[in-house]
Amino acid sequence: MSDRSDRREFLKTAAAGLGLTLGAAGLRARDGLLDPAPDARPIRGLFAAPPLETVRIGFVGVGHQGSSHVQNFLKIDGVAITAVCDIVPEKVDKIQTLVEGAGRPRPAGYARGPDDFRRMCEEQELDLVFTATPWEWHTPICLAAMRAGKHAATEVPMAVTVDECWDLVETAERTRRHCVMMENVCYDRTEMMVLRMVRQGLFGELLHAECGYLHDLRELKLTDYYEGRWRIKHSIRRNGDLYPTHGLGPVSQCLNVNRGNRFGYLVAMASRSQGLNRWAGEHIGPDSPEARQRYALGDVVTSLIRTVAGQTIAITHDTDSPRPYSRNFLLQGTRGLVRKYPEQKIYLEGRSPADQWEDLESYRGEYEHPLWQALEERSRGAGHGGMDYIEDYRLIQSLRAGNPTDMDVYDGAAWSAVSELSERSIARGSRAMECPDFTRGAWQHRPPLEIVEAKS
């Protein structure tokens, strides 16, 4: 079978398994990857849109994470929540009441079914559409928003397939609208401090990184925590790193991916699947459908990326094993290294005691990121230790000032594409997969992410 037809069959199978449809642009295959449409115009620098005095937001998906974002935005100046969409009418009403309770006008509600976000995008005068829905809806909602002249922001991952990544990139380029993947871990206090240390050269030249998403989700996947149990459907049909961006995002920023560097190629492998069946057998029953179900997802998926600058990145995905939470964050450079899990430790040659770890906390007074210095109190009590608030604050700050966003469509595409690339590598016996260059060469000229400060 040719590579072109092999890829076409892979995408048909993946799409059918999750009830997805391929983009109207169709397949543009070359060497197993997708190329941009001929009329796409890559953005050579960092994209900035005209400033907005007030950012009018429409939300799509206001369950666990979406409702948390609504609460954050209600505390940020220059925001108007004007529309809310969800497949559950009661959730829409809850958010409408929440907004009214904050002394704001009641937002318009949309709850006529899973596609009602299209009506919202067409009818409402919005500046930004924010989605926190199941993964397979992220791309369709972002595309609808941009085609209606709105900026788009989405929870992670930005896309499920490489096809979708290209659709988002090309649409953002054509419409000249922001399309931002809201990777909250890039705003975690420790990761932001480490980025500042990297920018100041403490670790020398970076050589290697480790990261991942290691979170025991067996009970959440196999019960009704997720609306319609949508998340387990991915585990049933897909074998790869289904959720790479929490670990990969901060590491990519430290390595200047898409900003002087880019991913070169990837290889991946997966262990056998046992964790979901064992948990279901013990907690639901040995004869339950959940215990008898065959799950495609290996319990531990390991992916390796080599960047064009010669660094290596090891990514681990493990959501079906008994374990404490970890993102396995580690950076190794020519002058030292830092890690976050299970303890926050650092070693710097010539500064740390010989061959001995130091507590990373002892460096905080000197290297705390200015955003955390300014926003610690305002972010207190927000989701995920406050980083969700800082993430939302930075998006609004950038839109109101007319500045480039910290993360853009190229970052979201590169980080999200790891999912399908890992699936394809595993399916082909861990064959190396070339990583698409969504910037089409612009990565060579784009400046690294700056260490920014908060503004009132």
C-alpha positions as CSV (number, residue, x, y, z in Angstrom):
1,M,0.0,0.0,0.0
2,S,1.3,3.5,-0.9
3,D,2.0,6.0,1.8
4,R,-0.7,8.3,0.4
5,S,-3.4,5.5,0.5
6,D,-2.1,4.3,3.9
7,R,-2.5,7.7,5.4
8,R,-5.9,8.1,3.8
9,E,-7.1,4.8,5.4
10,F,-5.6,5.8,8.7
11,L,-7.5,9.1,8.8
12,K,-10.8,7.5,7.6
13,T,-10.5,4.9,10.4
14,A,-9.7,7.5,13.1
15,A,-12.4,9.8,12.0
16,A,-15.0,7.1,11.8
17,G,-14.1,5.7,15.2
18,L,-14.7,9.0,16.9
19,G,-17.6,10.2,14.7
20,L,-15.4,12.8,13.1
21,T,-15.4,14.2,9.6
22,L,-12.4,15.3,7.6
23,G,-12.0,19.0,6.8
24,A,-13.3,20.4,3.5
25,A,-9.8,21.0,2.4
26,G,-9.4,17.2,2.0
27,L,-6.1,15.3,2.2
28,R,-2.9,16.9,1.0
29,A,-0.5,14.1,1.3
30,R,3.2,14.2,0.8
31,D,5.6,11.8,2.5
32,G,2.8,10.8,4.8
33,L,2.2,14.4,6.1
34,L,-0.1,17.2,5.2
35,D,1.0,20.3,3.3
36,P,-0.8,23.6,3.5
37,A,-3.3,24.6,0.9
38,P,-1.7,26.4,-2.1
39,D,-3.2,29.8,-1.3
40,A,-2.2,29.8,2.4
41,R,-0.1,32.8,3.4
42,P,2.1,32.1,6.4
43,I,2.5,34.9,9.0
44,R,6.3,35.6,8.9
45,G,6.5,37.4,12.2
46,L,4.3,37.3,15.4
47,F,0.7,38.1,14.6
48,A,-1.0,41.0,16.3
49,A,-4.6,42.1,15.8
50,P,-6.0,45.6,16.4
51,P,-6.5,46.4,20.1
52,L,-9.8,45.9,21.7
53,E,-11.1,48.2,24.5
54,T,-13.5,45.5,25.7
55,V,-13.2,41.8,24.7
56,R,-16.7,40.4,24.1
57,I,-16.6,36.6,24.8
58,G,-18.9,33.8,23.8
59,F,-18.3,30.5,25.6
60,V,-18.9,27.1,24.2
61,G,-18.8,24.3,26.8
62,V,-19.3,25.4,30.4
63,G,-18.8,22.2,32.3
64,H,-15.9,21.7,34.7
65,Q,-13.2,23.7,33.0
66,G,-15.4,26.1,31.1
67,S,-17.2,27.3,34.1
68,S,-13.9,27.9,35.9
69,H,-12.7,30.1,33.0
70,V,-16.0,32.1,33.2
71,Q,-15.3,32.9,36.9
72,N,-11.7,34.0,36.0
73,F,-12.9,36.3,33.3
74,L,-15.5,37.9,35.6
75,K,-12.5,39.1,37.7
76,I,-10.5,40.6,34.7
77,D,-11.0,44.2,33.6
78,G,-12.1,44.8,30.0
79,V,-14.2,41.6,29.5
80,A,-17.8,41.2,28.7
81,I,-19.3,37.7,28.6
82,T,-22.1,38.1,26.1
83,A,-23.0,34.5,25.0
84,V,-23.0,31.0,26.4
85,C,-23.4,27.7,24.6
86,D,-23.7,24.1,25.9
87,I,-25.5,21.0,25.0
88,V,-27.0,20.9,28.5
89,P,-29.5,23.8,29.0
90,E,-29.1,23.7,32.7
91,K,-25.4,24.5,32.4
92,V,-26.2,27.5,30.2
93,D,-28.7,28.8,32.7
94,K,-26.2,28.3,35.6
95,I,-23.6,30.5,33.8
96,Q,-26.1,33.1,32.8
97,T,-27.2,33.4,36.4
98,L,-23.5,33.5,37.5
99,V,-22.8,36.4,35.2
100,E,-25.9,38.2,36.3
101,G,-24.9,37.7,39.9
102,A,-21.6,39.5,39.2
103,G,-23.6,42.6,38.2
104,R,-23.2,42.0,34.4
105,P,-25.9,41.8,31.7
106,R,-27.3,38.3,31.3
107,P,-25.6,36.7,28.3
108,A,-27.5,35.1,25.4
109,G,-28.0,31.4,25.7
110,Y,-27.6,28.7,23.1
111,A,-28.5,25.1,23.8
112,R,-30.3,23.6,20.8
113,G,-27.8,20.8,20.2
114,P,-24.1,20.1,19.6
115,D,-24.0,22.5,16.5
116,D,-25.6,25.5,18.1
117,F,-22.3,27.2,18.5
118,R,-22.5,27.9,14.7
119,R,-25.7,30.0,15.4
120,M,-24.0,31.8,18.2
121,C,-21.0,32.7,16.0
122,E,-23.3,34.0,13.2
123,E,-25.7,35.9,15.4
124,Q,-23.6,37.4,18.2
125,E,-21.3,40.4,18.0
126,L,-18.3,38.7,19.6
127,D,-14.5,39.3,19.7
128,L,-13.5,35.9,21.0
129,V,-15.1,32.5,21.1
130,F,-13.7,30.3,23.9
131,T,-14.3,26.6,23.8
132,A,-13.9,24.0,26.6
133,T,-15.7,21.1,25.0
134,P,-14.7,17.4,24.3
135,W,-11.6,17.3,22.2
136,E,-13.2,16.4,18.9
137,W,-15.2,19.7,18.9
138,H,-12.2,22.0,19.5
139,T,-11.3,22.4,15.8
140,P,-14.9,22.8,14.4
141,I,-15.7,25.5,16.9
142,C,-12.5,27.4,16.3
143,L,-13.0,27.2,12.6
144,A,-16.5,28.5,12.9
145,A,-15.4,31.3,15.1
146,M,-12.6,32.5,12.8
147,R,-14.7,32.2,9.6
148,A,-17.3,34.4,11.4
149,G,-14.6,37.1,12.1
150,K,-14.0,36.2,15.7
151,H,-10.8,35.3,17.5
152,A,-10.7,31.7,18.9
153,A,-9.3,30.2,22.1
154,T,-9.6,26.6,23.0
155,E,-8.8,24.2,25.8
156,V,-6.2,21.6,25.1
157,P,-5.5,19.9,22.7
158,M,-6.2,22.3,19.9
159,A,-6.8,19.4,17.4
160,V,-7.0,15.7,17.3
161,T,-5.5,15.1,13.8
162,V,-2.7,16.7,11.7
163,D,-5.4,17.5,9.1
164,E,-7.2,19.6,11.7
165,C,-4.0,21.3,12.7
166,W,-3.5,22.4,9.1
167,D,-7.1,23.6,8.8
168,L,-6.7,25.8,11.9
169,V,-3.4,27.2,10.7
170,E,-4.6,28.0,7.2
171,T,-7.9,29.5,8.5
172,A,-6.1,31.7,11.0
173,E,-3.8,32.9,8.2
174,R,-6.6,33.7,5.8
175,T,-8.9,35.4,8.3
176,R,-6.1,37.1,10.2
177,R,-7.6,36.1,13.5
178,H,-6.0,34.7,16.6
179,C,-6.3,31.0,17.3
180,V,-4.9,30.2,20.7
181,M,-4.6,26.9,22.5
182,M,-5.0,27.7,26.2
183,E,-2.2,25.6,27.6
184,N,-2.4,26.5,31.3
185,V,0.7,24.7,32.4
186,C,2.8,27.3,30.5
187,Y,1.6,29.6,33.3
188,D,2.4,27.3,36.2
189,R,4.6,29.1,38.8
190,T,7.5,26.8,38.6
191,E,7.5,26.4,34.9
192,M,7.5,30.2,34.4
193,M,10.4,30.6,36.9
194,V,12.4,28.0,35.0
195,L,11.7,29.8,31.7
196,R,13.1,33.0,33.2
197,M,16.2,31.0,34.4
198,V,16.6,29.6,30.9
199,R,16.4,33.0,29.3
200,Q,19.2,34.2,31.7
201,G,21.4,31.3,30.6
202,L,21.7,29.4,34.0
203,F,21.5,26.0,32.4
204,G,23.8,26.8,29.4
205,E,22.8,25.4,26.1
206,L,19.8,23.1,26.5
207,L,20.3,19.5,25.4
208,H,17.5,17.4,26.7
209,A,14.0,17.6,28.2
210,E,11.6,15.2,29.8
211,C,7.9,15.9,30.3
212,G,4.5,14.3,30.1
213,Y,1.1,13.8,31.6
214,L,1.0,11.1,34.3
215,H,-2.4,11.3,36.0
216,D,-4.5,8.4,37.2
217,L,-7.8,9.0,35.4
218,R,-9.2,5.5,35.6
219,E,-12.2,6.3,37.8
220,L,-13.0,9.6,35.9
221,K,-12.8,7.9,32.5
222,L,-15.0,4.9,33.5
223,T,-17.7,6.8,35.4
224,D,-19.9,9.8,34.5
225,Y,-17.5,12.6,35.4
226,Y,-17.1,13.5,31.7
227,E,-20.3,14.4,29.9
228,G,-21.4,11.3,27.9
229,R,-18.2,9.6,29.0
230,W,-16.6,11.2,25.9
231,R,-13.0,10.7,27.1
232,I,-13.0,6.9,27.4
233,K,-14.1,6.7,23.7
234,H,-10.6,8.0,22.7
235,S,-9.0,5.3,24.9
236,I,-11.1,2.6,23.3
237,R,-10.1,3.5,19.7
238,R,-6.7,5.3,19.8
239,N,-3.2,4.2,20.9
240,G,-0.8,7.1,21.2
241,D,-0.1,10.1,23.3
242,L,-3.6,11.5,23.5
243,Y,-2.7,14.5,25.8
244,P,0.8,15.7,25.2
245,T,0.6,19.5,25.6
246,H,0.6,19.9,29.4
247,G,4.2,18.7,29.5
248,L,5.3,19.6,26.0
249,G,4.1,23.3,26.1
250,P,6.5,24.6,28.8
251,V,9.4,22.5,27.4
252,S,8.8,23.8,23.9
253,Q,8.9,27.4,25.1
254,C,12.2,26.8,26.8
255,L,13.6,25.2,23.6
256,N,12.2,28.0,21.4
257,V,10.1,25.7,19.3
258,N,8.6,27.6,16.4
259,R,10.9,30.6,17.4
260,G,14.3,29.7,16.2
261,N,13.9,25.9,16.5
262,R,11.3,23.3,15.6
263,F,10.4,19.7,16.0
264,G,12.3,17.5,13.6
265,Y,11.0,13.9,13.9
266,L,9.2,11.7,16.4
267,V,9.2,8.0,17.4
268,A,6.8,6.4,19.8
269,M,5.9,3.1,21.5
270,A,3.2,1.9,23.9
271,S,3.0,-0.7,26.6
272,R,0.1,-3.2,26.6
273,S,-3.3,-2.1,28.0
274,Q,-4.3,-3.4,31.4
275,G,-5.1,-0.6,33.8
276,L,-8.7,0.2,32.7
277,N,-9.8,-3.4,32.6
278,R,-8.3,-4.1,36.0
279,W,-9.9,-1.1,37.6
280,A,-13.3,-1.8,36.1
281,G,-13.1,-5.4,37.2
282,E,-12.3,-4.4,40.8
283,H,-14.7,-1.4,41.1
284,I,-17.5,-2.0,38.7
285,G,-17.6,-5.7,38.3
286,P,-15.7,-8.4,36.4
287,D,-18.6,-9.0,34.1
288,S,-19.3,-5.3,33.5
289,P,-19.1,-3.9,29.9
290,E,-16.3,-1.6,31.1
291,A,-14.2,-4.6,32.4
292,R,-14.8,-6.6,29.2
293,Q,-14.1,-3.7,26.8
294,R,-10.9,-3.9,24.8
295,Y,-9.0,-0.6,25.0
296,A,-6.5,0.4,22.3
297,L,-4.6,2.8,24.5
298,G,-1.4,1.4,26.0
299,D,-1.1,2.1,29.7
300,V,2.3,3.9,29.2
301,V,3.0,5.7,25.9
302,T,6.5,7.0,25.4
303,S,7.4,9.4,22.6
304,L,10.8,10.8,21.6
305,I,11.2,14.0,19.6
306,R,14.5,15.3,18.2
307,T,14.5,19.0,17.3
308,V,16.3,20.5,14.4
309,A,18.7,22.1,16.9
310,G,19.8,18.7,18.1
311,Q,17.9,18.5,21.4
312,T,15.9,15.5,22.5
313,I,12.5,15.5,24.3
314,A,11.1,12.4,26.1
315,I,7.3,12.6,26.6
316,T,5.3,10.1,28.7
317,H,1.5,9.6,28.7
318,D,0.1,7.5,31.5
319,T,-3.5,8.0,32.6
320,D,-4.4,4.4,33.3
321,S,-2.0,3.4,36.1
322,P,-2.1,3.8,39.9
323,R,0.3,6.7,40.6
324,P,0.6,10.2,42.1
325,Y,0.2,13.1,39.6
326,S,3.2,14.2,37.7
327,R,4.2,16.1,34.6
328,N,7.7,14.6,34.7
329,F,9.2,18.1,34.0
330,L,13.0,18.1,33.6
331,L,15.5,20.2,31.6
332,Q,19.2,19.3,31.1
333,G,21.7,21.8,29.8
334,T,25.5,22.1,29.4
335,R,25.8,23.8,32.8
336,G,23.2,22.1,34.9
337,L,19.6,20.7,35.2
338,V,16.3,21.3,36.9
339,R,13.4,19.0,37.7
340,K,10.0,19.4,39.2
341,Y,8.7,15.9,40.1
342,P,8.6,14.2,42.6
343,E,10.5,17.1,44.3
344,Q,11.6,20.5,42.9
345,K,15.4,20.2,42.6
346,I,18.2,22.0,40.7
347,Y,21.9,21.5,40.1
348,L,24.1,24.2,38.6
349,E,27.7,23.4,37.9
350,G,30.0,25.8,39.8
351,R,27.1,27.1,42.0
352,S,25.5,24.1,43.6
353,P,27.5,21.9,46.1
354,A,29.4,19.3,44.1
355,D,27.2,16.4,43.0
356,Q,24.3,17.5,45.2
357,W,20.8,18.6,44.4
358,E,19.6,22.0,45.8
359,D,16.0,22.9,46.5
360,L,14.6,24.9,43.6
361,E,12.6,27.0,46.1
362,S,15.8,28.6,47.3
363,Y,16.1,30.3,43.9
364,R,12.6,31.8,43.8
365,G,13.5,35.1,45.4
366,E,15.9,35.8,42.6
367,Y,14.1,34.3,39.6
368,E,10.4,34.4,40.3
369,H,8.6,35.3,37.1
370,P,7.2,38.9,37.2
371,L,3.7,37.8,36.3
372,W,3.6,35.7,39.4
373,Q,5.1,38.5,41.5
374,A,2.3,40.8,40.3
375,L,-0.7,38.4,40.1
376,E,-0.2,36.0,43.0
377,E,-2.9,37.5,45.1
378,R,-5.4,38.0,42.3
379,S,-4.9,34.4,41.1
380,R,-5.4,32.9,44.6
381,G,-8.2,30.4,44.6
382,A,-8.4,30.1,40.8
383,G,-8.1,26.7,39.1
384,H,-5.0,24.6,39.1
385,G,-3.2,26.6,41.8
386,G,-3.9,30.0,40.1
387,M,-2.3,29.4,36.8
388,D,-5.6,29.3,35.0
389,Y,-6.3,32.9,36.1
390,I,-2.8,34.1,34.9
391,E,-3.4,32.3,31.6
392,D,-6.8,34.0,31.1
393,Y,-5.3,37.4,32.2
394,R,-2.5,37.2,29.7
395,L,-4.9,36.4,26.8
396,I,-7.1,39.5,27.6
397,Q,-4.0,41.7,28.2
398,S,-2.7,40.8,24.8
399,L,-6.0,41.3,23.0
400,R,-6.7,44.7,24.6
401,A,-3.1,45.9,23.9
402,G,-3.1,44.6,20.3
403,N,0.0,42.5,21.1
404,P,0.9,39.0,19.9
405,T,-0.4,36.3,22.2
406,D,2.1,34.2,24.2
407,M,1.0,31.1,22.3
408,D,-0.3,31.2,18.7
409,V,-1.8,28.9,16.2
410,Y,1.6,27.5,15.1
411,D,2.4,26.5,18.7
412,G,-1.0,24.9,19.2
413,A,-0.7,22.9,16.0
414,A,2.9,21.7,16.6
415,W,2.1,20.6,20.2
416,S,-1.2,19.0,19.3
417,A,0.1,17.2,16.2
418,V,2.2,15.0,18.5
419,S,-0.9,12.9,19.2
420,E,-1.5,11.7,15.7
421,L,2.2,11.4,15.0
422,S,2.6,9.1,18.0
423,E,-0.4,7.1,16.9
424,R,1.1,6.6,13.4
425,S,4.6,5.8,14.8
426,I,3.2,3.1,17.1
427,A,1.0,1.6,14.4
428,R,4.1,1.3,12.2
429,G,6.3,-0.4,14.7
430,S,7.8,2.8,16.1
431,R,8.9,4.2,12.7
432,A,10.2,7.7,12.8
433,M,7.6,10.3,11.8
434,E,8.7,13.6,10.3
435,C,7.0,16.5,12.2
436,P,5.2,19.1,10.0
437,D,6.6,22.6,9.9
438,F,3.3,24.6,10.3
439,T,5.2,27.9,9.9
440,R,6.7,26.8,6.5
441,G,10.1,28.2,7.4
442,A,9.0,31.3,9.4
443,W,10.3,29.6,12.6
444,Q,13.8,30.7,11.6
445,H,12.9,34.3,12.1
446,R,10.3,34.4,14.9
447,P,11.6,35.8,18.2
448,P,11.6,33.7,21.4
449,L,8.9,34.2,24.0
450,E,9.7,37.2,26.2
451,I,9.6,37.5,29.9
452,V,6.6,39.8,30.2
453,E,5.1,41.8,33.1
454,A,1.6,42.4,34.2
455,K,-0.1,45.7,33.6
456,S,-2.9,47.3,35.4
